[in-house]
Structures are given as structure tokens and as C-alpha cells.
């Protein structure tokens, strides 16, 4: 599998663990809510249609109640029973009838209603009838008479010249207690008043309806009403029913309602598009808001993942430069988290690695220089060594023991510097070299210098830099005991503790002041030089630090007990087998 960046992994995690489940949940919840909302809208629409039917039927019942109020009123019956012989009687009767008309129109009907009462003597009492149209049509009277007391309902169309609007008319034969005919009562209400109920009660201007009676279809949009009725014919059934009808590519919800009085039917229609208009509008807004929210969410996810992955990309950039060999780079990540800690650790590691490599380069250069100088100086030491061997054998043959011993010690020292190619040797060998040096010094300065050895046996097998102890011993002769020109004591001791080898040379000379010790420490820290005071100590100190780091090297201090000067070498404990393994590596 190819490389996949952390940024892409983070985006994939956000998408599959957060975004997709969220979208699925929102999608499912939206559809459930939308279905529930549509069902509620359909229920509300059905309730509205039912309320319209109820209002329509209630208006017809008001007309029925008005008719019964007139037919059962004792005063009306008395007026109709009593012949009106004089004009005064007729005027009194008209006033009482007007009073009744005013009562029913005030409490039951509105001002648009027309009321006609005709007695058996053909006297007519009217309310709301324009002059010239006060008579009751003979056909309607015949229908009312035929019903013998039952109400007769009919619908009259608007006149051709628009002089008179259409009316819903109800008539009834008036009778006395003996069921004798007293006259006829007719109430007429403009069809606009009732048909308007079918259109104005709904929540939408698109909702409409019509009235179906024996006289035909009556509605506000006859073309649509007749088309709907033609489709309803095949599946029409009495009672209250609901249908779905498609007309001109528009799906309608059609509700039919059968009135109890008279035997008419109310048909109402509402387009589904209009019924769901608000739902669809809310759906569009919901989709728009959700889309906008998802877009913002995705942008935030991309920005957040980019912000999280930016430090990692910076680490990757620095690591690529390190891989190409550059160690002078640093990672600029300032965050206070694990990535910031990793960045700081890597910067510290690069600094240490760069310093270590620089030290290795310096050490290698010094080794190469030392090898060159050693090759250049081998000619003279070899000649001297061979010459001293010749003198030694001459001394042996002459029987001069002291000269022979001194020459053997000097030959050992020359052999150590000439034939030992390795930089580190066992401490046991370094100690033998120092003993040869002390033999020569004893012949030079006599027995005034007493040397004691306190050697830890475990330190003899430890590996130390060649010619590291001799300069310390020689320094005692030059600046310690010998400078005082008196008898003194020098102690060579070793200590082992916690993987550290400590080699100490202590002398009982006049000692050094603390200021002088600080001055020497400062001198040891300066760059290496081939000339100057204490070049031997400085050489040993630099070689040890190049081999083992800044924690090791030479240190001077005063023994708090006796005031003696103590020069120590601090080295890590290395055995010969460990050195051989490092060389193989």
C-alpha cells in the first residue's frame, strides 16, 4: 500500500465516523418527520373540509329553523286565519308580519335573505323583496302543496340578464292545529352566500367546491366542477367519502358529504400541491439549511484536520532534510502537546548528533595528524633505541648494574612510545610504564621521593589511554615535591565505583592554592596547543574528553584532611573484551 498522509487519514476518520453517520441520521429523521408532517397536513385538510361541510349544513339548518319559527308562530297563524277586510286590518297585519320578519332576520338570518308569506286569500307579506318580484311562482307553490307540509328545497340559477342572482329557496305549506291550509311561506337566500362557504373556509385560495342537487351542479367554477363530477360518476356512492382525482395533470383530494336536509351533496376539492405547499416550502428551507450546515461542517473538518496535521508535516519536512545529510535544521513546532514535545526532542537530538559528529571529525583529524607525526618521528627513536640496546649490552658486559637497570627502564619507555600502535592499553601496562619512569627518576633524584601504590586489583584489567598516568607523575616531580627540594611522598591509587575508574596521584609537596587550581582548570578547557605550560596534563585531558566525552578528564583538588594536592583521572570502566567488540562494530 502506498503512502497515506496523516491529514488524509484524519479526513477519512471524520467522514466515516462523524459525517456519514450524521448525514444518515439526519436523512432518516428528516424523512420520518416529513412523512409525519404530511400525514398531519392530510389530517388537517380533512378536518378543514369537514368543518366546511359542517358550516354549510349549519347554514341550511338556520334556514330550516327560520322556516319553523315562522310556521309555528301563533301570531302568524292568527293573521293568516283572520280575513283582512279593511285597509286598516291589512296595515295592522302587515306591521305584525314585518315585526316577525325582523325578529327572524335579526336572530337567525342576515339581511340578504328574502322572506315571502302568502295566505289562502292571496295576500302577500314580504321581506327583502324588490318591487316587481313579489309573487311566488306557481310551479313552486304546486311543489309546496304536493309536499303537504314538508319543506321543499330548490336552487334557482342567475337570470340571463343578471338582474337577479341565483337563490337557494325553501318553501313550506303553513297549516293550523286542524291541519287546514293557511298559506305558503318561502325563504330565499342568495347562492353566493352558501357557495362562498365552500371557497372561503379553507386555508388556500385554490380550495373550491360545488353543490350537487336534483336541479344540477352549483359552484363557483362550473367547468372544473363538472369535470370533477364526470370522473366521480363511476365511483360515486352515497355518504361521506374521499377520492383522489387527476384533472389536467393536477392531483386533487376530493371530499363528498351528504346533507341530511335536504338530500343534497357537498363536494370539495383541494390540489395536493396546494395542500403540501407549506410542507414543500419548509422542506426546501430545511434542505438548504442542512446543505449549508454540512458545507460549513466539511470546511471546519478540513481546516481542523489541516491544523492538526501541520506540525506532523513540519516534522516530516525536517526529517527529509536530515535524511539528505543536513543536521543544521530545526523543527519549528511550538505546540504544547505530544507533537511539540517530539519536535523539541528531535531538535535536541540533532544538536547532540551534530556535536558528536563534529567531535568525531576533530578526533579523526588529530589521530591522522598523530599518525603522521609518529611516522615522521619514528626514525630518530628507533635509532636511539637501537643505540641504547648496544650501550645496555656493553654495560652488562662491563658489570655496571645501575647503569644497566637505568638503560633497561629507558628502553622500556622508548619501546612503549615506538611499538605500541593502539591508543588504549591495560592499566597494568600503563602502571609498568610509570614504574620504569620512576626507576629513572630514582637514579636522578635519589631516595628522597617515596612512592606508594594503593591499587585496586580490579583496575589492572581496565583499559586506559596510553601515556595518561606518566604525565601526572612527571608533573609531581616538576611542580610538586621536587620544587620544594625536600623529602616527600607520592601516592598512586585507583578506585572503582558505579562503572567509573578513578586514578589519583597525590603528593605531599608544598601544594597549590585554590586560585592556581582554578587557573589550571581554565587552562585545561582552552583549545589544544603544542606549546605552553602543563602541556602534558592538557594533552592527556583533551585526549580523554575526545574519547569519552566532557564528563571525563583530569581534575585537580586539595585533600581537605592534609592539604596535599590530588590530581585525578576520571574514566569509564572498559575491559579489553569490550574494546575488541567496539572495534569489530
PAMARMI-266875 format. One line per field, with one value per residue (C-alpha): residue number from 1; residue in three letters; y, x, z. Coordinates in steps of 0.5 Angstrom, whole numbers, plus 2048, in hexadecimal, padded with zeros to 3 digits. Layout:
BEGIN
pos <- (NUM,...);
code <- (ALA,...);
v <- (Y,...);
u <- (X,...);
w <- (Z,...);
! end
This chain:
BEGIN
pos <- (1,2,3,4,5,6,7,8,9,10,11,12,13,14,15,16,17,18,19,20,21,22,23,24,25,26,27,28,29,30,31,32,33,34,35,36,37,38,39,40,41,42,43,44,45,46,47,48,49,50,51,52,53,54,55,56,57,58,59,60,61,62,63,64,65,66,67,68,69,70,71,72,73,74,75,76,77,78,79,80,81,82,83,84,85,86,87,88,89,90,91,92,93,94,95,96,97,98,99,100,101,102,103,104,105,106,107,108,109,110,111,112,113,114,115,116,117,118,119,120,121,122,123,124,125,126,127,128,129,130,131,132,133,134,135,136,137,138,139,140,141,142,143,144,145,146,147,148,149,150,151,152,153,154,155,156,157,158,159,160,161,162,163,164,165,166,167,168,169,170,171,172,173,174,175,176,177,178,179,180,181,182,183,184,185,186,187,188,189,190,191,192,193,194,195,196,197,198,199,200,201,202,203,204,205,206,207,208,209,210,211,212,213,214,215,216,217,218,219,220,221,222,223,224,225,226,227,228,229,230,231,232,233,234,235,236,237,238,239,240,241,242,243,244,245,246,247,248,249,250,251,252,253,254,255,256,257,258,259,260,261,262,263,264,265,266,267,268,269,270,271,272,273,274,275,276,277,278,279,280,281,282,283,284,285,286,287,288,289,290,291,292,293,294,295,296,297,298,299,300,301,302,303,304,305,306,307,308,309,310,311,312,313,314,315,316,317,318,319,320,321,322,323,324,325,326,327,328,329,330,331,332,333,334,335,336,337,338,339,340,341,342,343,344,345,346,347,348,349,350,351,352,353,354,355,356,357,358,359,360,361,362,363,364,365,366,367,368,369,370,371,372,373,374,375,376,377,378,379,380,381,382,383,384,385,386,387,388,389,390,391,392,393,394,395,396,397,398,399,400,401,402,403,404,405,406,407,408,409,410,411,412,413,414,415,416,417,418,419,420,421,422,423,424,425,426,427,428,429,430,431,432,433,434,435,436,437,438,439,440,441,442,443,444,445,446,447,448,449,450,451,452,453,454,455,456,457,458,459,460,461,462,463,464,465,466,467,468,469,470,471,472,473,474,475,476,477,478,479,480,481,482,483,484,485,486,487,488,489,490,491,492,493,494,495,496,497,498,499,500,501,502,503,504,505,506,507,508,509,510,511,512,513,514,515,516,517,518,519,520,521,522,523,524,525,526,527,528,529,530,531,532,533,534,535,536,537,538,539,540,541,542,543,544,545,546,547,548,549,550,551,552,553,554,555,556,557,558,559,560,561,562,563,564,565,566,567,568,569,570,571,572,573,574,575,576,577,578,579,580,581,582,583,584,585);
code <- (UNK,UNK,UNK,UNK,UNK,UNK,UNK,UNK,UNK,UNK,UNK,UNK,UNK,UNK,UNK,UNK,UNK,UNK,UNK,UNK,UNK,UNK,UNK,UNK,UNK,UNK,UNK,UNK,UNK,UNK,UNK,UNK,UNK,UNK,UNK,UNK,UNK,UNK,UNK,UNK,UNK,UNK,UNK,UNK,UNK,UNK,UNK,UNK,UNK,UNK,UNK,UNK,UNK,UNK,UNK,UNK,UNK,UNK,UNK,UNK,UNK,UNK,UNK,UNK,UNK,UNK,UNK,UNK,UNK,UNK,UNK,UNK,UNK,UNK,UNK,UNK,UNK,UNK,UNK,UNK,UNK,UNK,UNK,UNK,UNK,UNK,UNK,UNK,UNK,UNK,UNK,UNK,UNK,UNK,UNK,UNK,UNK,UNK,UNK,UNK,UNK,UNK,UNK,UNK,UNK,UNK,UNK,UNK,UNK,UNK,UNK,UNK,UNK,UNK,UNK,UNK,UNK,UNK,UNK,UNK,UNK,UNK,UNK,UNK,UNK,UNK,UNK,UNK,UNK,UNK,UNK,UNK,UNK,UNK,UNK,UNK,UNK,UNK,UNK,UNK,UNK,UNK,UNK,UNK,UNK,UNK,UNK,UNK,UNK,UNK,UNK,UNK,UNK,UNK,UNK,UNK,UNK,UNK,UNK,UNK,UNK,UNK,UNK,UNK,UNK,UNK,UNK,UNK,UNK,UNK,UNK,UNK,UNK,UNK,UNK,UNK,UNK,UNK,UNK,UNK,UNK,UNK,UNK,UNK,UNK,UNK,UNK,UNK,UNK,UNK,UNK,UNK,UNK,UNK,UNK,UNK,UNK,UNK,UNK,UNK,UNK,UNK,UNK,UNK,UNK,UNK,UNK,UNK,UNK,UNK,UNK,UNK,UNK,UNK,UNK,UNK,UNK,UNK,UNK,UNK,UNK,UNK,UNK,UNK,UNK,UNK,UNK,UNK,UNK,UNK,UNK,UNK,UNK,UNK,UNK,UNK,UNK,UNK,UNK,UNK,UNK,UNK,UNK,UNK,UNK,UNK,UNK,UNK,UNK,UNK,UNK,UNK,UNK,UNK,UNK,UNK,UNK,UNK,UNK,UNK,UNK,UNK,UNK,UNK,UNK,UNK,UNK,UNK,UNK,UNK,UNK,UNK,UNK,UNK,UNK,UNK,UNK,UNK,UNK,UNK,UNK,UNK,UNK,UNK,UNK,UNK,UNK,UNK,UNK,UNK,UNK,UNK,UNK,UNK,UNK,UNK,UNK,UNK,UNK,UNK,UNK,UNK,UNK,UNK,UNK,UNK,UNK,UNK,UNK,UNK,UNK,UNK,UNK,UNK,UNK,UNK,UNK,UNK,UNK,UNK,UNK,UNK,UNK,UNK,UNK,UNK,UNK,UNK,UNK,UNK,UNK,UNK,UNK,UNK,UNK,UNK,UNK,UNK,UNK,UNK,UNK,UNK,UNK,UNK,UNK,UNK,UNK,UNK,UNK,UNK,UNK,UNK,UNK,UNK,UNK,UNK,UNK,UNK,UNK,UNK,UNK,UNK,UNK,UNK,UNK,UNK,UNK,UNK,UNK,UNK,UNK,UNK,UNK,UNK,UNK,UNK,UNK,UNK,UNK,UNK,UNK,UNK,UNK,UNK,UNK,UNK,UNK,UNK,UNK,UNK,UNK,UNK,UNK,UNK,UNK,UNK,UNK,UNK,UNK,UNK,UNK,UNK,UNK,UNK,UNK,UNK,UNK,UNK,UNK,UNK,UNK,UNK,UNK,UNK,UNK,UNK,UNK,UNK,UNK,UNK,UNK,UNK,UNK,UNK,UNK,UNK,UNK,UNK,UNK,UNK,UNK,UNK,UNK,UNK,UNK,UNK,UNK,UNK,UNK,UNK,UNK,UNK,UNK,UNK,UNK,UNK,UNK,UNK,UNK,UNK,UNK,UNK,UNK,UNK,UNK,UNK,UNK,UNK,UNK,UNK,UNK,UNK,UNK,UNK,UNK,UNK,UNK,UNK,UNK,UNK,UNK,UNK,UNK,UNK,UNK,UNK,UNK,UNK,UNK,UNK,UNK,UNK,UNK,UNK,UNK,UNK,UNK,UNK,UNK,UNK,UNK,UNK,UNK,UNK,UNK,UNK,UNK,UNK,UNK,UNK,UNK,UNK,UNK,UNK,UNK,UNK,UNK,UNK,UNK,UNK,UNK,UNK,UNK,UNK,UNK,UNK,UNK,UNK,UNK,UNK,UNK,UNK,UNK,UNK,UNK,UNK,UNK,UNK,UNK,UNK,UNK,UNK,UNK,UNK,UNK,UNK,UNK,UNK,UNK,UNK,UNK,UNK,UNK,UNK,UNK,UNK,UNK,UNK,UNK,UNK,UNK,UNK,UNK,UNK,UNK,UNK,UNK,UNK,UNK,UNK,UNK,UNK,UNK,UNK,UNK,UNK,UNK,UNK,UNK,UNK,UNK,UNK,UNK,UNK,UNK,UNK,UNK,UNK,UNK,UNK,UNK,UNK,UNK,UNK,UNK);
v <- (800,807,80D,810,816,817,81D,818,813,818,81B,814,813,819,817,80F,810,817,81A,814,811,818,819,812,814,81B,818,812,817,81C,817,815,81C,81D,817,819,820,81E,81A,81F,824,81F,81E,826,826,821,825,82B,828,825,82C,82F,829,82B,832,831,82C,831,837,832,831,838,839,833,836,83C,839,835,83B,83F,839,837,83E,83F,846,845,83F,844,849,844,841,848,84B,852,856,85D,861,862,85B,85A,85F,85C,855,858,85B,855,851,856,855,84E,84E,853,84E,848,84C,84F,849,844,846,84C,852,84E,84A,84A,848,847,845,845,843,83F,845,847,84D,84D,84F,850,852,854,853,859,85C,858,851,850,84A,843,83E,83A,834,835,835,82F,82B,82E,82C,825,824,825,829,826,82B,82C,82E,830,834,83A,83C,843,846,847,84F,84F,853,84E,849,842,83F,839,839,835,835,832,832,835,831,833,82E,82A,829,82E,832,839,83B,83B,83D,83E,840,841,842,844,83E,843,843,83B,839,83E,83A,835,839,83E,839,835,838,838,83C,836,832,832,82E,82D,82B,825,825,823,829,828,82B,831,834,83A,836,832,830,82D,82A,827,824,821,81E,81B,817,816,813,80C,80B,80F,80D,810,812,816,813,816,815,816,819,81B,821,825,822,824,81F,821,81F,81F,81E,81C,81E,81C,821,81F,824,825,81F,823,821,826,824,828,828,82A,828,824,829,82F,82A,829,830,832,82B,82B,832,830,82A,82F,833,82D,82A,831,832,82B,82B,832,82F,829,82D,831,82B,828,82E,82E,827,828,82E,82B,825,829,82D,826,823,82A,828,821,824,828,822,81E,824,825,81D,81D,822,81E,818,81C,81E,824,825,82D,82D,82D,82C,832,82F,833,82F,82D,825,81F,821,828,823,81F,825,827,821,820,827,825,81E,822,827,821,81D,823,824,81D,81C,823,820,819,81D,821,81B,817,81D,81D,816,817,81C,818,812,817,81A,813,810,817,816,80E,80F,812,80E,808,80A,80C,805,801,805,805,7FD,7FD,801,7FD,7F6,7FA,7FC,7F5,7F2,7F7,7F5,7FC,7FA,801,804,7FD,7FE,805,804,7FE,803,808,803,800,808,808,802,804,80A,807,800,801,803,803,809,805,800,7FC,800,7FA,7FC,804,802,7FE,804,809,804,805,80C,80C,808,80D,813,80F,80F,816,819,813,810,817,815,810,80D,808,805,803,800,7FC,7F6,7F6,7FC,7F9,7F6,7FD,800,807,80C,80A,80F,812,811,812,81A,81A,817,81B,822,820,820,826,82B,827,823,825,82C,82C,829,825,81D,81C,816,815,810,80D,80A,807,807,803,806,805,804,809,808,80E,80E,813,816,819,81D,820,826,82D,82C,831,837,837,83C,839,832,837,839,833,830,836,835,82D,830,834,831,82D,830,82D,832,835,833,82C,829,822,823,827,821,81C,820,821,81A,817,81C,81B,813,813,81A,820,81C,819,81C,81F,823,826,827,827,822,825,821,822,828,823,824,81F,81E,819,816,814,80F,80A,803,7FF,7F8,7F5,7F1,7F7,7FB,7F5,7F5,7FC,7FC,7F6,7FA);
u <- (800,803,804,7FE,7FF,7FC,7F8,7F4,7F3,7F0,7EC,7E9,7E8,7E4,7E0,7DF,7DE,7DA,7D8,7D5,7D1,7CF,7CC,7C9,7C6,7C3,7C1,7BD,7BA,7B8,7B4,7B1,7AF,7AD,7A8,7A5,7A4,7A1,79C,79B,799,795,791,791,78E,789,787,786,782,77E,77D,77B,775,773,773,76F,76A,769,767,762,75F,75F,75A,756,756,754,74E,74C,74C,747,743,742,741,73A,739,73B,735,730,732,731,72B,727,725,727,721,723,729,72B,72A,72F,734,734,735,73B,73E,73E,740,746,748,748,74D,751,752,754,759,75C,75D,75E,75E,762,760,761,75B,754,74E,747,741,73A,734,72E,72B,731,733,73B,73F,747,74E,754,750,751,74B,748,74A,746,742,743,744,73E,743,746,73F,73D,743,742,73B,73D,741,73B,73F,746,74C,74D,754,757,75C,75B,760,762,75E,760,761,764,75E,75D,762,761,75E,75D,756,752,74A,745,73E,73B,735,731,730,72B,730,72C,730,731,736,73D,744,74A,751,756,75E,763,767,76D,76C,76D,771,776,777,77A,780,781,781,788,78F,790,78D,78E,789,782,77B,774,76D,76A,762,75D,75D,764,76B,76C,773,778,77C,777,77C,780,77A,777,77E,77F,778,778,77E,77B,774,778,77A,774,771,76C,76F,776,77C,782,785,78C,78A,78F,78D,791,798,796,794,78E,78C,784,77F,778,773,76B,767,761,75D,75C,75E,764,76B,771,777,77E,785,78C,792,797,79D,799,798,79F,7A1,7A4,7A7,7AB,7AD,7AF,7B3,7B6,7B9,7BB,7BF,7C2,7C4,7C6,7CA,7CD,7CF,7D2,7D6,7D9,7DA,7DE,7E2,7E3,7E5,7EA,7ED,7ED,7F1,7F6,7F7,7F9,7FD,801,806,807,808,80D,811,811,814,819,81B,81B,821,824,824,827,82D,82B,82C,82B,824,81F,817,813,80D,80B,805,804,803,806,808,80B,80F,811,813,818,81B,81C,820,824,826,828,82C,82F,831,834,838,83A,83C,840,844,845,848,84C,84F,850,854,858,859,85B,860,863,864,868,86C,86D,870,874,877,878,87F,882,87F,881,888,888,885,88A,890,88D,88D,894,896,892,896,89C,89A,898,89F,8A2,89E,89B,895,892,893,890,88A,889,88A,885,880,881,881,87A,878,87A,877,870,870,873,870,869,864,85E,85B,859,85C,85B,85C,861,865,865,867,86D,86F,86E,873,878,878,878,87E,882,880,882,889,888,886,888,883,880,87A,876,871,86B,866,85F,85C,855,856,850,853,859,855,851,853,856,859,861,865,860,863,86A,869,865,86B,870,86C,86E,875,875,870,86F,874,87A,879,879,87F,87E,87B,874,86F,86B,865,863,85C,856,84E,849,841,83B,83F,844,84B,84F,856,859,860,861,868,86A,86D,86C,865,861,85D,856,857,85C,858,852,857,85A,852,851,858,855,84F,852,854,859,860,867,86B,869,86A,867,866,867,861,85D,85F,85C,856,854,855,851,84B,84B,84B,846,842,842,840,847,84E,853,851,856,854,856,856,852,855,85C,85C,860,85F,85B,85B,856,854,84C,84B,845,847,848,84B,84F,84A,845,84A,84B,844,843,849,845,83F);
w <- (800,7FE,803,806,80A,811,80E,809,80F,813,80E,80D,814,815,80E,810,818,818,812,80E,815,816,80F,80F,816,813,80D,811,816,810,80C,812,814,80D,80D,814,812,80B,80F,814,80E,80B,811,812,80B,80C,813,80F,809,80F,812,80C,80B,812,811,80A,80E,814,80F,80C,813,814,80E,811,818,815,811,817,81B,816,815,81C,81F,822,820,818,818,81B,816,811,813,814,80E,80D,80B,80B,809,811,812,80C,80F,816,813,80F,815,819,814,813,81A,81A,814,817,81D,819,815,81B,81F,819,812,80F,80B,805,806,803,806,803,806,802,806,802,800,7FC,801,800,806,804,807,803,7FC,7F7,7F4,7EE,7F0,7F6,7F3,7F5,7EE,7ED,7EC,7F3,7F6,7F3,7F5,7FC,7FC,7FA,800,804,80A,808,806,7FF,7FD,7F6,7F3,7EE,7E9,7E8,7E3,7DC,7DC,7E3,7E6,7EB,7EE,7F0,7F6,7FB,7FC,801,802,806,807,80D,811,817,81D,819,813,80F,80A,80C,806,804,807,802,805,7FF,801,7FB,7F9,7F9,801,801,7FB,7FE,805,800,7FE,804,80A,807,808,801,7FB,7F7,7FB,7F8,7F8,7F5,7F7,7F4,7F4,7F0,7EC,7EA,7EC,7EF,7F0,7EF,7EA,7E6,7E1,7E6,7EA,7E4,7E2,7E9,7EA,7E3,7E6,7EC,7E9,7E8,7EF,7F3,7F9,7FE,805,806,802,800,7F9,7F5,7EE,7E9,7E4,7DF,7E2,7E9,7EF,7F3,7FA,7F9,7FF,7FF,804,804,808,80C,80A,804,800,7FD,7FD,7FE,7FA,7FC,7F8,7FA,7F6,7F9,7F7,7FB,801,801,7FF,806,807,801,802,809,806,801,807,80B,805,804,80C,80C,806,809,80F,80C,808,80E,812,80C,80B,813,813,80D,811,818,814,811,817,81B,815,814,81A,817,810,813,817,810,80C,811,811,80A,80A,810,80B,806,80A,80D,815,816,815,81B,81B,81C,820,826,829,830,82E,82D,826,828,82E,828,824,82A,82B,824,824,82A,827,820,824,828,822,81E,824,825,81D,81E,824,820,81A,81E,822,81B,819,81F,81E,817,819,81F,81A,815,81B,81D,816,816,81D,81D,819,81F,825,821,820,828,82A,826,828,830,82F,82D,833,837,835,836,83D,83E,83C,840,846,848,84B,84C,845,842,846,844,83D,83D,840,83B,835,838,838,831,82F,831,82D,827,826,829,824,828,82B,831,836,83C,842,845,83F,840,847,845,840,846,84A,845,845,84D,84C,848,84D,853,850,84E,855,85A,85F,861,85E,861,85C,85F,85B,85D,857,857,854,84F,84C,849,843,842,83B,83B,836,835,839,83D,844,843,841,848,84C,848,84A,851,850,84C,850,857,85B,857,857,85F,85F,865,866,864,863,85D,85D,857,858,854,856,852,854,84F,849,84A,84A,84E,84E,853,854,85B,85D,864,861,862,85F,85A,85C,85A,855,852,852,84E,84A,847,846,842,83E,83D,83A,835,82E,82D,82C,82A,82F,836,83D,83F,838,83B,83F,83A,834,839,83B,833,831,837,835,82E,82F,835,835,839,840,840,840,845,84B,851,858,85F,864,86A,86F,86E,869,863,85C,859,851,84F,848,847,842,841,842,83C,83B,836,833,833,82F,82A,829,828,823,81F,81F);
! end
